[in-house]
């Protein structure tokens, strides 16, 4: 019942981490959108496993477009894309069949469904996010046809290491960095920290920061489907996401209105704001300023250190998890955060156009 995201531009994902394949169905994409297969491959390659500082699982993640595209153009029919799993090692998880990893979804899935796919976590595995990246790539193609929207996302904090502001980073250079951070000094320290954690068998969390330029004023559907609420729902649906803040975020709690309000100014005959504490969203509607937000991710719960696991028998067991795992999910979360942002914006853009047609 909850495997879909969006109202008009709607993504449905399917598949498990150690099943034969995963995939995405995108419904509501208008006909006539140029379909860029190389862009899709590029976005998938940005999150795939087997890269530096990530899990050793090696997957090509080659997309198979099954429907909805003809001669390089979307037809208006549902777009179905499949990615086959080729490097599963389900035996690595055999010891977890009757064990619940601490801070993992093992126990809660069992409590809800009475069973679980213990092979890599099944639907709770971060591998599910490749389907989101497929949807995000199609959303990127759609938004390129009618908007000037561009997105920049990067790791701005990894464990104790914090980088310079995202505003000073180059979008292309971010993905040239193995830690997705265009800050040479911070990237070097992040890399060293991750390598140390890998040797220790431990993990860490981090923060992905996002700036979206070119968002037109007027996107958002108050009162219960505000743009910031939709973005929050999108981000908090990502595996391991633990916090979301837009604009000045939690810092506003200790500010006065006189220092937090965004005063208006005129720029080239257009109203803008001199500051952007609102993060480009006011009253749940975009105001034409860059949309800015941050997402905090927890440390991966699958670590090589011994921890107290729960068991199906109701006992507590000391156990060290085997297999191939990321020392931090935040590095591979960057393209997923981008994808969910693009999905939310594409849906809001189409909702806005539908509203204009009704008026």
N, C-alpha and C positions, 0 to 999 in steps of 0.2 A: 504493500500500500504506500510505501514511501521511497520508491526507487526513481522518482521523477522530480524534476525541478523546472519551474517556469509555468506561465499561464498561456501565452500565445507561442512564444519560442520555447519549446518544451523538450528537455533532455530526459531520456530514460536510459539507465545503465543496467547491464546484466553481466553475469559471469562471476567466477570465483578465482582466487589467487592460484589454486592448483588444479582448476578445471581445464578443459581443453582450450577455452578461449574466453575473452571478455569482449564487450562491445557496447556501442551506443546507438540509440535511435533518436534522431532529432526531428521533431515534428513541428510544423508551423514556420519553417524557413520559406520565404516567398520564392516563387519561380523567378529565374533570370539572374540569380547571383552567380558570378564567376566562381567556380570551384577550383581552388588552388591545392592540388595534391601535395606539391612540394612544401607548401606552408604547413599542411597537416603533418607531414613527415618531420619537418623541423621542430614543431611544437612537441610532438611525441618524443623526439630524440632528447629534448631538454629535460624530460622527467624520467627517462628510462633508467633501469638499474644497470649496474656494471660500470658506471663511471667512477672517477676518482672520488675517494672519501665517502662512497656509498656501499650498499650491499654488493656482494660478489656475484649475485645472480645476474646472468647475462641473457638479455632478451633483445632481439632486433626490433620488436614492436612495429612490424610492418603492417600498415593498415590495408584492409580489403574493403573497398566501397561496394556494397551489395545492391543499393537502390537509391533512388532520389536524385541521381546525376546522369545527364545524357549529353555527350559531346562537350564535357567540361562546364556545363551549366546546370544549376539546380532546376528541378522540374516542378517543385511545389509539393511533390509526394514526400513521404517520410524518408529521411536519409539514414540508411543503416550502414554502420562501419564495424568490421570485425577485426580483432587482433588475436592471433593464436598464441597460446603459451607454449614455449619450446624448451624451457630450462627449469622445470619443476623438479624439486627433490623432496617429495612428500615424506620419504623415510626419515628426513631430518626432524620431522614433527611427531614421529610415532610415540615418543615418550610423553608427549603432551595430551595424548588421547583422553586420559583420566585426570589431568592436572589443569588447574586454572592459574595462569600467570598473573602476578600482582599488577594492578593498574591496567590490565588488558580487558578486552571485551569477552574473554572466554566465559567467565562466570555469568555475566549479565545475559549473554546470548542463550546460555543453557537455562537460566532462570526464566527467560521469556518464551523460548521455543521448545524446551525439553530436550534439545539436541544441539549440536554444533558441528561445523566442519573444522576440525582441529588442524587441517593441513594449511599452515600459513595464515590461519585466521578466517579463511573463506571470504565472505562479503565484508568482514571488518578489516581485512588486509588493506594496506595502502596501495596495493596493486590495482584496486578498484578505481583509483584516481585517474588511470590512463584513459578511461571512458569519459571522464569529465574534461580531460584535455582535448579529446576529439570534439566534444560539443563546443568547447571554448574556441577551437580553431575555426569551426563553422560560424560561430558568432562573430569572430574577428572578420571573416570574409563578408558577412552581412553588413556589419557596421562600416566597413570600408566603402560600401556603395552609397551611403547617404549621410555620413557624419565625418567629422575630423577627429574622432576619438583616437587617442593613442595612450598606451599604458606602460608604466615603468614599475617594476617590482624588484626588490632586492633583499638579501639578508642584511639587516642593520644591527642585529645583536645575535651572538651565538655564545651561549654560556655567559661567561664574564666579559667577553670581548665585544665592545661596541664600536660601530663604524661611524664615519662622518654622515652628514645628512644625505638622504636619497636625492635631493635636489642637485647635488654636485656630481651625481653619477651619470654615466653615459649608458643608454639602454642596451646597445650592442655589447659594450665592454662588460656589462654585468654577467652575461652568459659565457664570456671567455674566461671568467674566474671559476675555479673548481668549487668555491664556496658561495658563488652567486653574489659577489660583493665587489663593486668597482671602487675599492679603496685599498691600494697595495699594502699599506702597513697593517690595517685591520685584517685583510685577507690572509696575510702571512701568519699573523697571530692566531686567527681562527683555524687555519690549516694545522698549525703545530698543536693546538689544543685538541682538535679532533683526532689527530694521529696518536696523541698521548692517551686519549680515552679508549681508542681502539685497542691499544696494547694492554690497558687495564681491564678491558672487557666491560666498560661502562658506556654511558650515553649522556647527551645533554639536550636542552631545549634551545629556543631562540625566537626571534621576531622577524617577520617579513613585513616590510613597509611598502606601501603602494601609493603612487600618484597617477591619476588619470587626467590627462589634458584633453581639451576639446569637447568636454561634456556640455551640451547645450543647456541653457536654463529651462526649467519646466519639467524635467523627468522626475517621476515619483507619483504614487497613487495614495494620498492620505485618505483615511487616517490610519488604517491598519496595514497598509502596504507601502509604507514610506520607503524611499530609496535607501536610507541608512538601515532601516529594518530588513529590507531584502538583502542588502550586502551582508549584514550581520548574520542572517540565516544561512546565506551562501557560505560564508567563511567558517561558521561554527559547525557546518555539516562535514567539513574536511577532517579526515582522520587525525587525531592528536591535537586539534585546535582547542585552546583553553581560554582565549581571551580576544576581545575585539574592541577597538576604540577608534572613533572617527574624529578628525581634526585635532583639537587640543586634548581630547579624550578625558582621562581621569584628572588631568591637571586643573580642569575647570573647577573642581571641587573646592580649591583654596584660592580662587581668584575673585576679584570684584568685577561687577558688570562693566565698570568703566575701563578695565584693562582687557576684558575678554570680548566685548562687543566688536564686531568688524565694521568700522566706519566706511561709508560709501565714498567713492571717488569716480571721476569721469575719465575714461581712457579711450581716445579715438572716437568720441561720441557715444560710447557705451558705458553704462553703469557697471562698475567693478567694486571690489572692496579692497581697502588698503592692507588689511591683514586677512588671514584665512583660518581663524580659530574654529570656524564652523566646519571646516573640511569640505567646503563646496556644497554643503547641504543645509538648508534652513527650512524648518517646518516639514521635513521629509521630502523636500523638492530641491533639485539641483538649482544653484543660483548662477551658473556660468563660470564659476571659479574652479580651479583644479579640485577634483575629489581626492581627498587624502585620508588614508586610514592605515591601521596596523593590526596584525594578527599574531598572537603569541602561541607557540607550539610547545608541548611538553616533551621531555626526553622520551625516546622510544622505550617501551617497557620490556622488550626482549633483550636482555643483556646476558653476558657470559658469567657474571658473578653469581654465586649462590644466593638465592633468596627464598623466603618462605612462600611456597605455593599452596593453594588450597587443592583438595582432591575431591573427586566425585563421591568418595566414601565419607566426606565430611571431616577429614583429618587435615593436618598441616604437615607439609613435606618440604625439606630443604632440597633445592634443585637448581642447577645451572642450565640455562637454555642453550641448546646447540643450534647450529644452522648459520645462515648468512643474513646479517642484519645491519641496518644503518646505525652508525654512532650518533647521528642526528637526522631527523626527518625534515628539518627546516630547509636544508639545501635543496632537496627534491620537491619541497612544497611550493617553491617559488612559481614554477609554471602552472601548478594546480590553482594557486591563489589567483594568478592571471586569468586562468580559464573560467573560474567561478565568477570573477568580476565581469568578464566579457559576457557571460551568459546572463547575468543579472541586468546588465546595461542593454543588451540586445532585446531582452524581453520588455524592459521598461520603455525602450524606444518604440517598439511595435505597439505597446499599449497606448503610448502617447499619440501615435499616428492614428490608431483606431478611435481615440477620443476626439481628435480633430475632425475626423470624417463624420462623427455623430453630431458635431455642433453645426 
